[in-house]
Amino acid sequence: MENVLVQAAVYLGTTVLAVPLAARLGLGSVLGFLAGGLLIGPVLGLVGRESEELLHFGEYGIAVMLFLVGLEVSPRALWALRQRLLGLGGLQILLTAGGVMAGAQVLGHPWPTALAIGMTLAVSSTAIVVQTLAEKDLIETEGGRSGFAVLLAQDIAIIPMLALLPLLGMGHLSAPDHDSIRVLEGLPAWAMTLVTLGAIGAVVLTGLFLTRPIFRWIGHARLREIDTALALFVVVSIVLLMEMVGLSPALGTFLGGVVLANSEFRHELETDLQPFKGLLLGLFFIGIGAGIDADRLLSNPMGFVALTVAVIGGKAAILFLLTLIFRIRRRDRWIFTLGLAQGGEFGFVLVSYALTLGVMEDWLAQQLLLVIALTMLATPLLFVVIDRILRRAGPEVPHEPVDRPRPVIIAGTGRFGRVVNRLLQSVGSEAVMLDNDMAAIEQMRARGHHVFLGNPTRPEVLESAGLGEARALVVALGDPDGTTRVVALARKRRPDLRIIARARDREHAHALAHAGADEVVRETFEASLRAGRHVLESLGHEAEAAMRAEEAFALHDRAAMAELAQLWRPGTPTHDNEAYLARARLLDEDLEAALRGHLPSRKDDG
């Protein structure tokens, strides 16, 4: 027990020290985790063989991450990726595996071993790439979307790769220590196929028909910890099922997330799983760093460095060729090329399985594991290079340029933005609508609206949408932080622009006023006022008096909001601001006195 606590203190202490330091240096959290693992493993020797167990445990972080990614990808969006999955992803796997196989045969390896090496190095690190792209806000770029499609194609390709490896086995094959192999052992091919399809069907059907009643039943308990336990149970169950039938847990959890992407429990799942994703992924990266075989590396450092550079360079060359074939633009070309040039976590799985099956010898397997780890360790440094390239390249032209400027820009295609756009269209005015949700864009275009793909929080997207010529900007995003960023950005670029912004609540309204919004519309305020007027009428007040009270309330609230905004302090909740609370109480008393004058009598008073 004591040893477990010591190890826990070492891992957590390393995370607390190394990751913030790496973030301050602009290197990202992934490099911080990897460097921390190197420090406590090969350098200081604070951890030993248990780093392998940590790596295995940390792989659950990959499963959680891909489940969360799946929650963000609706089946319609996944269908939209089909060309990238089959074309870009499939070609990357075939070219990389074939190129590496040819190189391995030149070095004297027999073709089965060479093919196993090619398949192993054809995959990239889903965990590192997706995490880093998200951190650097590159996931919605053309390069980021293309990279994600390739990573997803690789996860799917793990299935036939695992099925092919036993056919390459040479000599005596020892039974691999895998639960999945024991479950399928001895079954005929048709039965294995049925079991595999049944596992996938179970994930889909459970997500479609069983999750809603289960979540509702659990929800009646009103215990947050039970909700968290259920979210973890969903992910762990999918991982267990996939491992039992020999499928990729990453693919299974991603599929589970996609199935639940349109459910009403999506946001609850995201909230419950986010902390576990970060911690488990951190343990995974620390395990990679701690598991570096320092003795083997130091015995031939230049040789391993050369192999690492060769792998990264070879994969980058193939990825660069694909950017030319699929016409990926210059900025996105480097995101795609350098972002996917490393080995992947599933390479560890393929090497271990190939070793067990006798496809490769022990010394070769150990070398491959070390090279894969080194390429993953180098990936954050490649993203530093990407950052520098993007800064030198200047602003990015958005994926879908606007055909011509219009007097109004509406950022966001939700209900708020759609109503504003419909009003403008009904009086003959035109607006440009921006969103990065392809499904929403297609729906709006089907109704004849001018909607363009682009992330409104990116300055170059706003510029291309006609920010320089626009007369008004409506910020209707569902994300409060994103809304505030867009307002501040637009005000900095166009001090004369009229900005109307949607606010979630009073504090968000104050933040938007400070950011430079001319008009702040709270999303439920007007509807609540109208409902209040109807309530007054139902209590017997004259309709005209109730309407005057509604107007007086709106005018007073608008003036009060402007005054309270001067007392509001960013980062400090209003309930902790004494001056704000004191003035708010006085304004409420003034409002009550003013409204009594507008409601002198009721119908039933005679």
Residue pairs with C-beta under 8 A, 6 or more apart in sequence:
7 47
7 50
10 40
10 46
10 47
11 40
11 47
11 54
11 283
11 286
14 36
14 37
14 39
14 40
14 286
15 33
15 36
15 282
15 286
17 36
18 32
18 33
18 35
18 36
18 39
19 29
19 32
19 33
19 36
19 282
20 32
21 32
22 28
22 29
22 31
22 32
22 35
23 29
23 32
26 384
26 387
27 380
27 381
27 384
28 132
28 135
28 136
28 380
28 383
29 131
29 135
29 282
30 128
30 131
30 132
30 135
30 285
30 379
30 380
31 380
31 381
33 281
33 282
33 285
33 286
33 289
34 285
34 286
34 288
34 289
34 376
34 377
34 380
35 289
36 286
36 289
37 51
37 285
37 286
37 287
37 288
37 289
37 290
37 291
37 292
38 289
38 290
38 292
38 377
39 289
40 46
40 47
40 286
40 290
41 47
41 51
41 289
41 290
41 291
41 292
41 294
42 290
42 292
42 293
42 294
42 297
47 54
47 290
51 286
51 287
51 290
51 291
52 287
52 291
54 283
54 284
54 286
54 287
54 290
55 284
55 287
55 288
55 291
55 348
57 280
57 283
57 287
58 280
58 281
58 282
58 283
58 284
58 285
58 286
58 287
59 249
59 284
59 345
60 235
60 236
60 239
60 280
61 127
61 276
61 277
61 278
61 279
61 280
61 281
61 282
61 283
61 284
62 126
62 127
62 249
62 250
62 281
62 284
62 345
63 235
63 238
63 239
63 249
63 250
63 252
63 253
64 235
64 253
64 273
64 276
64 277
64 280
64 281
65 126
65 127
65 130
65 131
65 277
65 281
66 126
66 130
66 155
66 250
66 251
66 253
66 254
66 257
67 234
67 235
67 238
67 253
67 254
67 256
67 257
67 269
67 273
68 257
68 269
68 270
68 273
68 274
68 277
69 130
69 148
69 254
69 257
70 253
70 254
70 255
70 256
70 257
70 258
70 259
70 260
70 261
71 257
71 258
71 260
71 261
71 266
71 269
71 270
72 257
72 261
73 257
73 258
73 261
74 258
74 261
74 262
74 439
75 258
75 259
75 261
75 262
76 439
77 438
77 439
78 258
80 438
81 145
81 149
81 152
84 145
84 146
84 149
84 150
84 153
85 149
85 152
85 153
85 156
86 153
87 326
88 146
88 149
88 150
88 153
88 322
88 326
89 149
89 150
89 152
89 153
89 154
89 157
90 153
90 157
91 322
91 325
92 122
92 150
92 153
92 154
92 318
92 319
92 322
92 340
93 122
93 123
93 153
93 154
93 157
95 318
95 321
95 322
96 118
96 121
96 122
96 314
96 315
96 318
97 115
97 118
97 119
97 121
97 122
98 118
99 118
99 314
99 318
100 114
100 117
100 118
100 121
100 122
100 314
101 111
101 114
101 115
101 117
101 118
102 114
103 314
104 113
104 114
104 117
104 118
105 111
105 114
109 117
109 364
110 170
112 168
112 169
112 170
112 359
113 168
113 359
113 360
113 364
115 164
115 168
116 165
116 168
116 350
116 354
116 359
116 360
117 360
117 364
117 368
119 161
119 164
119 165
119 350
120 343
120 347
120 350
120 351
120 354
120 368
120 372
121 311
121 315
121 343
121 347
121 368
121 372
122 154
122 157
123 154
123 157
123 158
123 343
123 344
123 346
123 347
123 350
124 150
124 151
124 154
124 315
124 340
124 341
124 342
124 343
124 344
125 342
125 343
125 344
125 345
125 376
125 379
126 151
126 154
126 155
126 250
126 344
126 345
126 346
127 281
127 284
127 285
127 345
128 285
128 342
128 376
128 379
128 380
129 147
129 151
129 339
129 340
129 342
129 379
130 139
130 148
130 151
131 281
132 339
132 379
132 380
132 383
133 139
133 144
133 147
133 148
133 335
133 339
136 383
136 387
138 144
138 335
139 145
139 148
140 436
140 455
141 331
141 332
141 335
141 396
141 399
142 328
142 329
142 332
142 399
143 328
143 331
143 332
143 333
143 334
143 335
143 336
143 339
144 332
144 335
144 339
146 326
146 328
146 332
146 336
147 335
147 336
147 339
147 340
150 336
150 340
151 340
152 254
154 344
154 346
155 248
155 250
155 251
155 254
155 346
156 248
156 251
158 248
158 250
158 251
158 346
158 349
158 350
159 196
159 246
159 247
159 248
159 251
161 350
162 246
162 248
162 350
162 353
163 246
165 350
165 353
165 354
165 357
165 359
166 173
166 357
168 354
168 357
168 359
169 357
169 358
169 359
170 358
170 359
171 358
172 358
173 356
173 357
173 358
174 356
174 358
175 181
175 185
176 353
176 356
176 357
177 356
178 243
178 246
178 353
179 243
179 244
180 243
180 244
180 245
180 246
180 247
181 246
183 195
183 244
183 245
183 246
184 192
184 195
184 245
184 246
187 195
195 245
196 245
196 246
196 247
199 241
199 242
199 244
199 245
199 247
199 252
200 247
200 252
200 255
202 241
203 238
203 241
203 252
203 255
203 256
203 259
204 255
204 259
207 256
207 259
207 260
207 263
208 259
211 234
211 260
211 263
211 265
212 263
212 264
212 265
214 230
215 230
215 265
215 268
218 226
218 227
218 230
219 227
227 268
227 272
228 272
231 268
231 269
231 272
231 273
232 272
232 273
232 276
234 256
234 269
235 253
235 256
235 273
238 249
238 252
238 253
238 256
239 249
239 252
239 253
241 252
242 248
242 249
242 251
242 252
242 253
243 249
248 346
250 346
260 266
260 269
284 345
288 373
288 376
288 377
289 377
291 373
292 370
292 373
292 374
292 377
293 366
293 369
293 370
296 304
296 366
296 367
296 370
297 304
297 370
304 367
304 370
304 371
304 374
305 374
307 367
307 371
308 371
308 374
308 375
308 378
311 342
311 343
311 371
311 375
312 341
312 342
312 375
312 378
312 382
313 341
315 340
315 341
315 342
316 337
316 338
316 341
319 336
319 337
319 340
319 341
320 333
320 337
322 328
322 336
323 332
323 333
323 336
323 337
328 336
329 397
330 393
331 389
331 390
331 393
331 396
334 386
334 389
334 390
335 386
335 390
338 382
338 383
338 385
338 386
339 379
339 382
339 383
339 386
341 375
341 379
341 382
342 372
342 375
342 376
342 378
342 379
342 382
343 371
343 372
343 373
343 375
343 376
344 372
344 376
345 376
347 368
347 372
348 369
348 372
351 360
351 365
351 368
351 369
351 372
352 365
354 360
354 365
355 361
355 362
355 365
360 368
390 396
395 459
395 460
395 463
396 458
396 460
397 460
397 464
398 452
398 453
398 454
398 458
398 460
398 461
398 464
398 465
399 453
399 454
400 452
400 453
400 454
401 452
401 464
402 432
402 452
402 464
402 465
402 466
404 466
405 432
405 465
405 466
405 468
405 469
405 470
406 430
406 431
406 432
406 450
406 466
406 470
407 429
407 430
407 431
407 469
407 470
407 471
407 472
408 424
408 429
408 430
408 431
408 432
408 470
408 471
408 472
408 473
408 474
409 431
409 432
409 434
409 462
409 465
409 466
409 467
409 470
409 472
409 473
409 474
410 417
410 420
410 421
410 431
410 432
410 433
410 434
410 474
410 476
411 417
411 433
411 434
411 435
411 456
411 462
411 473
411 474
411 475
411 476
411 477
411 486
412 433
412 434
412 435
412 456
412 475
412 476
412 477
412 478
412 502
413 433
413 435
413 437
413 440
413 441
413 444
413 451
413 476
414 440
414 476
414 477
414 478
416 476
416 502
416 523
417 433
417 474
417 476
418 444
418 449
420 431
420 474
420 476
421 431
421 433
421 449
424 430
424 431
425 431
425 449
430 450
431 450
431 474
432 450
432 452
432 465
432 466
432 470
433 444
433 449
433 450
433 451
433 452
434 451
434 452
434 454
434 455
434 456
434 461
434 462
434 465
435 441
435 451
435 453
435 454
435 456
436 453
436 454
436 455
436 456
438 453
440 451
441 451
441 452
441 453
444 451
445 451
452 465
454 461
454 464
454 465
455 461
456 462
456 475
456 477
456 482
456 486
457 477
457 482
457 485
457 486
457 489
459 489
459 493
462 486
462 489
462 490
462 493
463 493
467 473
467 490
467 493
467 494
467 497
468 493
468 494
470 494
470 497
471 497
471 498
472 497
472 498
472 499
472 500
473 486
473 490
473 494
473 497
473 498
473 499
473 500
474 500
474 501
474 502
475 483
475 486
475 487
475 490
475 499
475 500
475 501
475 502
475 517
476 483
476 502
477 483
477 486
477 502
480 503
480 504
480 508
480 511
483 501
483 502
483 503
483 508
483 512
484 508
484 511
484 512
484 515
486 501
487 499
487 501
487 512
487 515
487 516
487 517
488 515
488 516
490 497
490 499
490 516
491 497
491 499
491 515
491 516
491 517
492 516
498 518
498 519
499 516
499 517
499 518
499 519
500 517
500 518
500 519
500 520
500 521
501 512
501 517
501 519
501 520
501 521
502 521
502 523
503 509
503 512
503 520
503 521
503 522
503 523
504 522
504 523
505 522
506 522
506 561
506 564
506 574
507 568
507 573
507 574
509 520
509 522
509 561
509 565
510 561
510 564
510 565
510 568
511 570
512 520
513 520
513 561
513 562
513 565
514 565
514 568
514 570
520 561
525 557
529 550
529 553
529 554
530 550
532 550
532 553
533 546
533 547
533 549
533 550
534 546
536 545
536 546
536 549
536 599
537 543
537 546
539 602
540 602
540 603
540 604
540 605
541 549
541 599
541 601
541 602
541 603
542 601
542 602
542 603
545 598
545 599
545 600
545 601
546 599
548 598
549 595
549 598
549 599
552 594
552 595
552 598
553 591
553 595
556 587
556 590
556 591
556 594
557 591
560 584
560 587
560 591
563 583
563 587
564 580
564 583
564 584
564 587
567 577
567 579
567 580
567 583
568 574
568 577
568 580
569 577
569 580
574 580
574 581
574 584
575 581
